[in-house]
Amino acid sequence: MTIVDVQEREEKVSRLIIQKIAYFLGIILFLSTLDRVSVSFAAKTMNVEMGFNPEIYGFGVGLFFITYMLFQMPGVILAKRKGPAWTLAMMTVMWGIVTVATGFMWNKNSFYIFRLLLGMMEGSIAPVLVLYISRWVPTSVFGRFQSRSSLALPASFILGGPISGWLITQFGDLGGLAGWRWMFIIEGLATILVGILAFRLLPERIEDAKWLNAEDGAWLVQALARGADAPPSHGAKSPYLGNLKPGLMLLSWSAIFFCLCMGFYGFMYWLPQVIQMLAPDSSSLQLMGLSAVPWCAATIGMLANGKLLDRTIHRSLHVGGATFIAAAGLLIAGVAPNPIVAFAGLVICGLGIGGSQTLFFSIPADKLRGRPSAGFAFACITLAGGLSGLVGANLIGVMRQATGSFTSAIFMLATVYMIGCLIMIVSGRGEGRSRRC
């Protein structure tokens, strides 16, 4: 087989994997994020009907992260026994059921229980998802695959508000149920349907994929084997973290993801309120439109950096550079002399978040491909991300309450991003020379 034939085969198989798997996983990620944050869209009317004060609401929202962290490992164990595709499908059905049940909450205790259950059912989605991807996606296409499937994250913020708002408005008081209850019920039913489809559409093994012929399947098996047999570091070893033992390298990855998620969750939960302070006279519709702009920038950053990652093995440098852009954007927003420049800083931050947050997993997934410890490592990394969600959002609230503004919180998040950037770049030294496709 000539070099041209190999390249054509790679392009064909890569395109099929993206079309048949990446976009469907993107739908699962979209629903996962939507079901997780839809409570914020329901809060305005839900809190009034249920008699929740900010303390009750905030405590309930935070409870999600407790079980989200605790149930990282059980899902990985289940994926090892039943397969990651089966586990993803089952988790999707189960958190859809919990979302439907949330629409029937009756007091604060039931609210707490449903938030804990949602965290339990969604807790393992990230490590199981990465484990599944590592069994299907060659290194040469990992960046493009991850960027396509992860488009669901900014899409859930761009579209989630209008979708949830439309459901609350259109189904208000239908059958004696408030609109916010129908929002949970309908979004949960949609999730259950996608979970049922996942049992049929997500192949567990390469030989189960009817859309791959024998030659394509054989090429994919060989490509994955080459990735699994590759040395853990490319080129000269780093005199710094590149020489660390596996346990310390896992610790560095976990620290990096903690920093990335702390910035991401802070951006996710507080962005509308920051924009509200920049444009206090904006209407709800205008606020929704302005909040979508940084997430549109995140989409651009995700696609652009995802393509670049497949053209180089300097992955840490590219993801670290995107993290630096996120930090720079926050610094601009924090010191800006006027609201327009501050908003531009938030857009720049969104661009950096898109190029770093989800694409970071291409680094450990590449180095852990085929290793028996991969599932455990992914669970540890995402556990660190969940911990940052529990800490970061609450810390921003405390700083906002104490200072009366978001400036100190913005500087804090910029500092956290810079720390993550430095660890990532130093730990990635010695990845080797650039590889062109």
C-alpha positions in Angstrom: 0.0 0.0 0.0 1.4 3.4 -1.0 1.7 6.4 1.2 -1.2 8.0 -0.7 -3.3 4.9 -0.1 -2.6 5.0 3.6 -3.4 8.7 3.8 -6.7 8.2 2.0 -7.6 5.3 4.2 -6.8 7.4 7.3 -8.9 10.2 6.1 -11.8 7.9 5.2 -11.8 6.1 8.5 -11.3 9.3 10.5 -14.3 10.9 8.7 -16.5 7.9 9.5 -15.5 7.9 13.2 -16.3 11.6 13.5 -19.6 11.2 11.6 -20.8 8.0 13.4 -19.5 8.6 16.9 -18.3 12.1 17.6 -21.5 13.9 16.8 -23.7 11.4 18.7 -21.4 11.7 21.7 -21.8 15.5 21.3 -25.5 15.1 21.7 -25.0 13.2 25.0 -22.6 15.9 26.2 -25.1 18.6 25.2 -27.9 16.9 27.3 -25.5 16.3 30.1 -24.6 19.9 30.4 -28.1 21.1 29.8 -29.6 18.8 32.5 -26.8 20.0 34.9 -27.4 23.7 34.5 -31.1 23.9 33.6 -31.8 24.4 37.3 -30.3 27.9 36.8 -32.9 28.6 34.1 -35.7 27.4 36.3 -34.5 29.2 39.4 -36.5 32.4 38.9 -39.9 30.8 39.1 -39.0 27.6 40.9 -37.6 29.4 43.9 -40.7 31.4 44.3 -43.1 28.4 44.0 -41.1 26.2 46.2 -40.2 28.9 48.7 -36.4 28.5 48.3 -34.2 31.3 49.5 -30.7 31.8 47.9 -29.1 29.7 50.7 -31.3 26.7 50.0 -30.9 27.0 46.2 -27.1 27.5 46.4 -26.7 24.5 48.8 -28.8 22.3 46.5 -26.8 23.3 43.4 -23.6 22.6 45.2 -24.7 19.1 46.4 -24.4 17.9 42.8 -20.6 18.1 42.9 -20.4 15.9 46.0 -21.8 12.8 44.4 -20.3 13.9 41.1 -16.9 13.5 42.6 -17.6 10.3 44.7 -19.0 8.3 41.8 -16.1 8.9 39.3 -14.5 5.5 40.0 -17.7 3.3 40.2 -18.6 4.1 36.6 -15.1 3.3 35.4 -15.3 -0.1 37.2 -18.6 -0.7 35.5 -17.2 0.3 32.1 -14.3 -2.2 32.6 -16.9 -5.0 33.2 -19.7 -4.1 30.8 -17.9 -1.9 28.3 -17.8 1.9 28.0 -20.4 2.2 25.3 -23.0 0.2 27.4 -22.1 2.3 30.5 -22.5 5.6 28.7 -25.9 4.5 27.4 -27.1 3.3 30.8 -25.9 6.5 32.6 -27.7 8.6 30.0 -31.0 6.8 30.6 -30.5 7.0 34.4 -29.8 10.7 34.6 -32.7 11.4 32.2 -35.0 9.6 34.7 -33.6 11.7 37.6 -34.2 14.9 35.5 -37.8 13.9 34.9 -38.2 13.2 38.6 -36.8 16.7 39.4 -39.9 18.1 37.7 -42.0 16.5 40.5 -40.0 17.8 43.5 -42.2 18.8 46.5 -39.9 20.4 49.0 -36.3 21.4 49.7 -35.3 17.9 50.8 -36.5 16.3 47.6 -34.6 19.0 45.7 -31.5 18.0 47.6 -32.0 14.3 46.9 -32.5 14.8 43.2 -29.4 17.0 42.9 -27.4 14.3 44.7 -28.8 11.6 42.4 -28.0 13.7 39.3 -24.4 14.0 40.4 -24.3 10.3 41.1 -25.6 9.4 37.6 -23.4 11.9 35.7 -20.3 11.5 37.9 -18.6 9.0 35.6 -19.5 10.4 32.2 -16.1 12.2 31.6 -13.7 9.3 32.5 -15.9 6.8 30.7 -16.3 9.0 27.7 -12.5 9.5 27.4 -12.0 5.7 27.9 -14.4 5.0 25.1 -12.8 7.5 22.8 -9.3 6.2 23.5 -10.5 2.8 22.2 -11.8 4.2 19.0 -9.8 7.3 18.0 -6.2 7.2 16.7 -3.8 9.9 17.8 -3.7 11.5 14.4 -7.4 12.5 14.6 -7.9 12.9 18.3 -7.9 16.7 18.3 -10.5 16.9 15.5 -12.7 14.3 17.1 -12.6 15.9 20.5 -13.3 19.4 19.1 -16.3 18.1 17.2 -17.9 16.2 20.0 -17.1 18.9 22.6 -18.9 21.5 20.5 -21.8 20.4 22.7 -20.4 22.3 25.6 -20.6 25.9 24.2 -23.7 24.9 22.3 -25.4 24.0 25.5 -24.8 27.5 26.9 -25.7 29.3 23.6 -28.9 27.3 23.0 -29.7 26.1 26.5 -31.2 29.3 27.7 -33.5 29.9 24.8 -34.6 26.2 24.8 -35.3 26.2 28.5 -37.0 29.6 28.4 -39.2 28.5 25.5 -40.2 25.4 27.4 -41.0 27.3 30.6 -43.1 29.8 28.6 -44.9 27.5 26.3 -45.8 24.8 28.7 -46.7 27.0 31.7 -49.6 25.5 33.8 -50.2 22.8 31.2 -52.0 20.0 33.1 -51.7 22.0 36.3 -47.9 21.9 36.3 -45.7 25.0 36.2 -43.5 25.7 33.2 -40.3 25.0 35.0 -41.5 21.5 35.9 -42.3 20.8 32.3 -38.8 22.0 31.4 -37.3 19.3 33.6 -39.7 16.6 32.4 -39.3 17.3 28.6 -35.5 17.6 28.8 -35.4 14.4 30.9 -37.5 12.5 28.4 -35.3 13.7 25.5 -32.3 12.4 27.5 -33.9 9.0 28.1 -34.6 8.7 24.3 -31.0 9.5 23.4 -29.8 6.9 26.0 -32.0 4.2 24.5 -30.6 5.1 21.0 -27.1 4.9 22.4 -27.5 1.2 23.1 -27.9 0.7 19.3 -25.8 3.4 17.8 -22.6 3.3 19.9 -20.6 0.2 18.9 -18.6 -1.4 21.8 -15.9 -3.0 19.6 -14.5 -2.2 16.2 -16.0 -5.4 14.7 -19.4 -4.3 15.9 -19.3 -1.2 13.6 -21.3 -2.1 10.6 -20.2 1.1 8.9 -16.6 -0.1 8.8 -15.6 -2.7 6.2 -13.0 -5.3 6.9 -10.1 -3.3 5.4 -11.1 -0.1 7.3 -11.5 -2.1 10.5 -8.1 -3.7 10.1 -6.4 -0.3 9.5 -8.1 1.1 12.6 -6.9 -1.8 14.8 -3.4 -1.3 13.6 -3.5 2.5 14.1 -4.7 2.1 17.6 -2.1 -0.5 18.3 0.6 1.8 17.1 -0.6 4.5 19.5 -0.7 2.0 22.4 2.8 0.8 21.6 4.3 4.3 21.4 6.6 5.4 24.1 5.0 7.5 26.8 7.2 10.5 25.9 8.2 11.6 22.4 11.8 12.7 21.7 14.1 13.9 24.4 12.8 13.7 28.0 12.2 16.8 29.9 14.6 17.6 32.7 11.5 18.7 34.7 8.1 17.1 35.0 8.7 15.1 31.8 10.8 12.7 33.9 8.3 12.4 36.7 7.1 8.9 37.7 3.5 8.0 36.5 2.0 8.9 39.9 3.5 12.4 39.9 2.6 12.9 36.3 -1.0 12.0 37.2 -0.9 14.5 40.0 0.3 17.2 37.6 -2.5 16.3 35.1 -5.0 16.5 38.0 -3.7 19.9 39.1 -3.9 21.2 35.6 -7.5 20.1 35.1 -8.4 21.5 38.6 -7.2 24.9 37.3 -8.9 24.6 34.0 -12.2 23.6 35.6 -12.1 26.2 38.3 -11.9 28.9 35.5 -14.5 27.1 33.4 -17.1 26.7 36.2 -16.5 30.3 37.4 -17.1 31.5 33.8 -20.1 29.3 33.4 -22.0 30.2 36.6 -21.1 33.9 36.9 -20.8 35.2 33.3 -24.4 36.5 33.0 -24.0 38.4 36.3 -20.6 39.9 35.3 -22.2 41.1 32.0 -25.1 42.4 33.9 -22.7 44.6 35.9 -21.1 45.8 32.6 -24.4 46.6 31.0 -26.9 47.2 33.9 -29.6 48.6 31.6 -29.7 45.5 29.3 -32.9 43.6 29.0 -33.1 39.8 29.7 -33.1 39.1 25.9 -30.1 41.4 25.4 -28.3 39.8 28.4 -28.9 36.4 26.9 -27.5 37.5 23.6 -24.4 39.1 25.1 -23.7 36.0 27.3 -23.7 33.8 24.1 -20.9 35.8 22.4 -18.0 34.4 24.6 -19.4 30.9 24.1 -19.4 31.5 20.3 -15.7 32.5 20.7 -15.2 29.3 22.7 -16.5 27.3 19.7 -14.0 29.0 17.4 -11.2 28.3 19.8 -12.2 24.6 20.1 -12.3 24.0 16.4 -9.2 25.9 15.6 -7.0 24.4 18.3 -8.5 20.9 17.7 -7.2 21.1 14.1 -3.8 22.3 15.2 -3.5 19.5 17.7 -3.7 16.9 15.0 -0.7 18.6 13.2 1.7 18.4 16.1 2.7 16.4 19.0 3.4 19.6 21.0 -0.1 19.2 22.5 0.9 20.7 25.9 2.2 23.8 24.3 -1.0 24.3 22.2 -3.3 23.7 25.1 -1.1 25.7 27.5 -1.1 28.6 25.0 -4.9 28.5 24.9 -5.0 28.6 28.7 -2.7 31.6 28.6 -5.2 33.3 26.3 -8.0 32.6 28.7 -5.9 34.2 31.6 -5.1 37.2 29.4 -8.7 37.7 28.6 -9.7 37.8 32.2 -6.9 40.2 33.1 -8.1 42.5 30.3 -11.7 42.3 31.7 -10.4 43.0 35.2 -8.4 46.2 34.4 -10.4 47.5 31.4 -11.2 51.2 31.5 -14.7 50.8 30.0 -17.3 48.1 29.6 -16.7 47.5 25.9 -13.0 46.6 26.5 -14.0 44.5 29.5 -16.5 42.6 27.4 -13.9 42.1 24.7 -11.7 40.6 27.4 -14.5 38.1 28.3 -14.7 37.1 24.6 -11.0 36.5 24.5 -11.3 34.4 27.6 -14.0 32.4 25.9 -11.7 31.8 23.0 -9.0 30.4 25.3 -11.4 28.3 27.3 -12.6 26.6 24.0 -9.0 25.9 23.0 -8.0 24.4 26.4 -10.8 23.0 28.5 -12.0 20.0 26.5 -8.9 19.5 24.4 -6.7 19.0 27.4 -7.8 15.4 27.6 -6.0 14.6 24.4 -2.8 14.8 26.3 -3.4 12.1 29.0 -5.5 10.0 26.5 -2.6 9.9 24.1 0.0 8.9 26.7 -2.4 6.4 28.5 -3.8 4.7 25.4 -3.9 1.0 25.9 -2.7 1.1 29.5 -4.7 -0.9 32.0 -4.6 2.1 34.4 -6.2 4.5 31.9 -9.7 4.4 33.4 -8.4 5.0 36.9 -6.2 7.9 35.7 -9.2 9.5 33.9 -11.3 9.2 37.0 -8.7 10.9 39.2 -8.3 13.8 36.7 -12.1 14.4 36.4 -12.4 14.1 40.2 -10.0 17.0 40.5 -12.2 18.9 38.0 -15.3 18.2 40.1 -13.6 19.4 43.3 -12.8 22.7 41.6 -16.5 23.1 40.8 -17.3 22.7 44.4 -14.6 25.1 45.5 -14.5 27.7 42.7 -18.1 28.7 42.4 -18.6 29.2 46.1 -15.3 31.1 46.5 -16.3 33.5 43.8 -19.6 34.1 45.6 -17.8 34.8 48.9 -15.4 37.3 47.1 -18.3 38.9 45.4 -20.2 39.3 48.7 -17.1 40.7 50.5 -16.0 43.2 47.9 -19.2 44.1 46.1 -17.7 43.5 42.7 -16.2 40.7 40.5 -12.8 42.3 40.0 -11.0 40.4 42.7 -12.7 37.1 41.6 -11.6 37.8 38.0 -8.0 38.3 39.0 -8.2 35.1 41.1 -9.4 33.1 38.2 -6.7 34.6 35.9 -4.1 33.6 38.4 -5.4 30.0 38.6 -5.4 29.8 34.8 -1.7 31.0 34.7 -0.7 28.4 37.3 -2.4 25.7 35.1 -0.7 27.0 32.0 2.8 26.9 33.6 2.3 23.4 34.9 1.1 22.2 31.5 3.9 23.7 29.5 6.6 22.5 32.0 5.2 19.0 32.2 5.0 18.8 28.4 8.6 19.7 27.7 10.3 17.0 25.6 7.2 16.0 23.7 9.3 15.9 20.5 9.4 17.6 17.3 6.3 18.7 15.4 4.7 16.1 13.3 2.9 17.1 10.1 0.0 15.1 8.6 
